[in-house]
């Protein structure tokens, strides 16, 4: 079993609230708009990290991270990208590929809106952890955590951090 912490849209912000949850995870996944790489460097010193770059990320992030991350953990296929859309409204860039080869979990960020939605057509779970950073229109900083165990997604939790500063 793996304990996963999923966050996105930090926009160069990391604090002790985020780090408290990083320490409790087995792996941390960042769905883009990292901002300053001190965010991912700090996380990597504590736990293994998987991340993608987002639209605000510069060349350093684009060299270190990919646009799409496709991987499997505990026999769960995952596709993570920053701008991916939602069930029935997937981004045109990924629409055909996700229909042809859907993962069990599809993760995107970008909107700053936390969303957990099951796509019945493609039989996948869409996750958007909202925004963990201080930049944007969101009022509450959010993340998700869950366990992956032998092909199953278990114990999904919404984490609400302090109101945006």
PyMOL commands that set and color helices and strands:
alter all, ss='L'
color gray80, all
select helices_A, chain A and resi 16-24+38-46+59-64+92-100
alter helices_A, ss='H'
color red, helices_A
select strands_A, chain A and resi 2-7+27-30+48-51+68-73+76-81+85-86+89-90+105-107+114-119+124-129+140-149+152-163
alter strands_A, ss='S'
color yellow, strands_A
deselect
rebuild
show_as cartoon
